Amino acid sequence: MLANYLIGLREGLEMALIVTILIAYVVKVGRTDVLSKLWIGIGIALVVPLGIGAVLTWGPYGMSFQAQEILGGTLSLVAVGFVTWMVFWMGKTARTMKSTLHNRLDSALVGAGWGVVLLAMLSVGREGIETSLFVWATVASTGGSWEPAVGALLGLASAAVLGFLLYRGMVKINLGTFFTWTGAFLVLVAAGVFAYGLGDLQEAGLLPGGAAHAYDISRAIPSSSWYGTVAAGILNFNPSPTLLQVAGWVGYLAVVGFFYVRQHRASARPTKPAATTTSAPHAPIAS
């Protein structure tokens, strides 16, 4: 539940910041007449991920075991790809997100402002779809337990409250530090989902080595124990993974972790003395 709470909190805070920036800019330029259109786009963007989650949850029941494993494994890998891209995208564009959204809004506000609906749908919906896919993958990897979904919903609710408080200027957080540490945690969680996806494809017979386990420590750390459940819920821990799953977990963590650390080391280096005023953004950022 903790892993999905942080996923929901991080993704929800991204969505809240985007909404805050859009609303604040529309009010600032005196186009309050398009606020209703903006909320329509945001509403559609929130409904679409729920529909995707429902289809993924109840849609595969009529499929064969092999087809379910292929679907589950493929979507797990797709979810890892989305989250990996999102983590690096956020690290690269966090400093310019506000100005980028302002520029796009200038174009969307032309005329009656119906372009605002599309802008809100794309800006918020992308984050929502990524969240629904990744949460679904973590729910599937824990055997269908609803605890991860509950954790994600609590994280989204916390993000909504925090976003409101940021907008009102009632709290201040270092967003750069927040996204850096939660991004590192997501890389660790994604490594477990990646290994789980490989295991599904092995069970479906699409990948070899499904019967060759690297080790089996299920007696020392039973999956039914509270610590085994916690490890599985947070890190997708598997007490008896296959050789391919171990190789995938280590390989993903090594490659993605290396580039993630390098990206944040590069962004932390000072460029010019005058650039010291562009440090990691502090909320509220939409003023």
ZAROMAR-667799 format. One record per residue (C-alpha): x, y negated, z; residue in three letters. Coordinates in pm, whole numbers, padded with zeros to 5 digits, always signed. Layout:
<pts>
XYZala/...
</pts>
This chain:
<pts>
+00000+00000+00000met/+00285-00242+00082leu/+00435-00215-00266ala/+00104-00291-00434asn/+00030-00569-00187tyr/+00353-00740-00294leu/+00273-00673-00659ile/-00070-00831-00616gly/+00077-01120-00417leu/+00347-01194-00674arg/+00129-01157-00983glu/-00161-01335-00814gly/+00062-01624-00715leu/+00184-01654-01074glu/-00177-01671-01191met/-00262-01920-00916ala/+00028-02143-01014leu/-00076-02136-01379ile/-00435-02225-01287val/-00312-02501-01056thr/-00092-02651-01327ile/-00373-02641-01585leu/-00634-02795-01356ile/-00401-03064-01219ala/-00292-03173-01567tyr/-00649-03184-01702val/-00749-03405-01408val/-00438-03619-01445lys/-00506-03703-01812val/-00871-03778-01738gly/-01023-03484-01927arg/-01240-03351-01647thr/-01505-03285-01914asp/-01313-02969-02016val/-01285-02826-01663leu/-01588-02605-01723ser/-01425-02466-02040lys/-01106-02407-01845leu/-01295-02203-01584trp/-01469-02005-01858ile/-01130-01901-01996gly/-01003-01815-01649ile/-01316-01609-01578gly/-01278-01410-01900ile/-00910-01356-01821ala/-01000-01207-01482leu/-01277-00981-01615val/-01069-00822-01893val/-00810-00660-01656pro/-01093-00520-01443leu/-01242-00361-01754gly/-00905-00215-01851ile/-00861-00074-01501gly/-01207+00085-01510ala/-01141+00246-01849val/-00806+00383-01733leu/-00957+00515-01409thr/-01270+00687-01537trp/-01201+00728-01908gly/-00961+01028-01901pro/-01191+01264-01704tyr/-01321+01434-02017gly/-00973+01494-02157met/-00767+01811-02134ser/-00489+01837-01877phe/-00220+01791-02142gln/-00394+01489-02289ala/-00428+01333-01943gln/-00059+01387-01873glu/+00039+01236-02208ile/-00186+00935-02149leu/-00068+00891-01791gly/+00300+00925-01878gly/+00279+00693-02177thr/+00087+00423-01993leu/+00327+00446-01698ser/+00618+00376-01931leu/+00421+00093-02096val/+00346-00055-01751ala/+00716-00039-01661val/+00799-00214-01987gly/+00548-00492-01917phe/+00669-00544-01561val/+01035-00542-01664thr/+00966-00801-01932trp/+00763-01010-01687met/+01036-01009-01423val/+01298-01133-01668phe/+01056-01377-01834trp/+00973-01536-01500met/+01340-01566-01410gly/+01410-01739-01741lys/+01112-01973-01770thr/+01014-02052-01409ala/+01183-02393-01426arg/+01012-02491-01752thr/+00672-02327-01702met/+00506-02652-01595lys/+00625-02854-01895ser/+00549-02567-02134thr/+00189-02544-02013leu/+00153-02923-02034his/+00267-02921-02396asn/+00025-02643-02484arg/-00257-02823-02306leu/-00194-03139-02509asp/-00269-02940-02823ser/-00564-02755-02667ala/-00729-03080-02550leu/-00773-03210-02904val/-01138-03278-02985gly/-01393-03106-02765ala/-01119-02911-02590gly/-01242-02559-02671trp/-00878-02458-02720gly/-00851-02478-02340val/-01062-02160-02317val/-00813-01968-02532leu/-00513-02116-02349leu/-00652-02018-02009ala/-00743-01670-02134met/-00394-01604-02269leu/-00198-01767-01985ser/-00390-01602-01700val/-00501-01286-01879gly/-00147-01176-01959arg/-00060-01168-01590glu/-00384-00987-01509gly/-00333-00715-01770ile/+00024-00656-01651glu/-00103-00625-01295thr/-00385-00384-01382ser/-00154-00155-01579leu/+00115-00144-01314phe/-00127-00095-01026val/-00301+00182-01219trp/+00036+00351-01277ala/+00121+00337-00907thr/-00225+00468-00811val/-00182+00758-01055ala/+00164+00837-00918ser/+00025+00873-00565thr/-00232+01133-00671gly/-00527+00900-00718gly/-00525+00751-00366ser/-00714+00424-00342trp/-00474+00272-00089glu/-00251+00118-00359pro/-00554-00047-00521ala/-00667-00184-00184val/-00317-00319-00125gly/-00317-00491-00464ala/-00657-00650-00398leu/-00538-00778-00061leu/-00228-00920-00229gly/-00441-01096-00492leu/-00666-01238-00221ala/-00364-01364-00027ser/-00227-01520-00345ala/-00557-01700-00408ala/-00551-01850-00058val/-00184-01941-00087leu/-00241-02097-00430gly/-00518-02316-00288phe/-00298-02426+00001leu/-00014-02505-00239leu/-00246-02711-00457tyr/-00363-02909-00156arg/-00004-02957-00039gly/-00080-02788+00292met/+00212-02544+00266val/+00549-02549+00092lys/+00754-02249-00013ile/+01067-02207-00220asn/+00914-02044-00526leu/+01254-01967-00676gly/+01353-01759-00372thr/+01012-01593-00357phe/+01016-01478-00719phe/+01380-01371-00701thr/+01330-01133-00408trp/+00991-01000-00517thr/+01134-00947-00866gly/+01415-00736-00721ala/+01160-00532-00527phe/+00950-00481-00841leu/+01255-00347-01025val/+01294-00087-00749leu/+00924+00008-00765val/+00932+00019-01145ala/+01219+00269-01133ala/+00993+00508-00942gly/+00704+00458-01185val/+00944+00518-01475phe/+01054+00849-01323ala/+00691+00943-01262tyr/+00604+00872-01625gly/+00887+01094-01743leu/+00758+01371-01518gly/+00409+01344-01668asp/+00549+01376-02020leu/+00751+01678-01909gln/+00439+01844-01769glu/+00266+01776-02101ala/+00551+01949-02283gly/+00663+01642-02476leu/+00994+01622-02290leu/+01217+01917-02196pro/+01339+02022-01853gly/+01011+02024-01664gly/+01108+02333-01466ala/+01463+02223-01379ala/+01454+02042-01047his/+01755+01840-00942ala/+01690+01915-00574tyr/+01408+02000-00335asp/+01395+01828+00004ile/+01023+01878+00058ser/+01092+02068+00382arg/+01295+01781+00523ala/+01061+01511+00390ile/+00715+01667+00334pro/+00487+01471+00105ser/+00208+01511+00361ser/+00411+01351+00643ser/+00357+00986+00730trp/+00711+00891+00626tyr/+00679+01090+00304gly/+00351+00912+00231thr/+00507+00573+00304val/+00806+00646+00079ala/+00577+00767-00198ala/+00349+00465-00166gly/+00630+00211-00169ile/+00897+00366-00391leu/+00710+00653-00566asn/+00939+00893-00380phe/+00935+01251-00510asn/+01094+01518-00285pro/+01151+01757-00577ser/+01219+01560-00897pro/+01344+01705-01221thr/+01690+01634-01355leu/+01542+01400-01617leu/+01347+01209-01354gln/+01659+01155-01144val/+01858+01049-01450ala/+01576+00814-01557gly/+01548+00660-01209trp/+01921+00604-01174val/+01960+00485-01532gly/+01672+00237-01515tyr/+01784+00099-01180leu/+02147+00066-01294ala/+02075-00102-01628val/+01785-00327-01527val/+01939-00405-01188gly/+02266-00510-01353phe/+02098-00752-01595phe/+01866-00881-01324tyr/+02155-00966-01091val/+02349-01121-01379arg/+02054-01336-01480gln/+02006-01476-01130his/+02377-01528-01074arg/+02390-01728-01396ala/+02085-01935-01301ser/+02233-02004-00956ala/+02553-02155-01095arg/+02559-02536-01082pro/+02585-02695-01426thr/+02631-03069-01380lys/+02632-03290-01071pro/+02318-03464-01200ala/+02138-03135-01228ala/+02129-03081-00851thr/+01779-03231-00844thr/+01645-02942-01054thr/+01682-02677-00790ser/+01435-02395-00746ala/+01087-02550-00747pro/+00909-02618-00421his/+00536-02621-00401ala/+00323-02801-00485pro/+00456-02792-00840ile/+00144-02908-01018ala/+00136-03266-00898ser/
</pts>
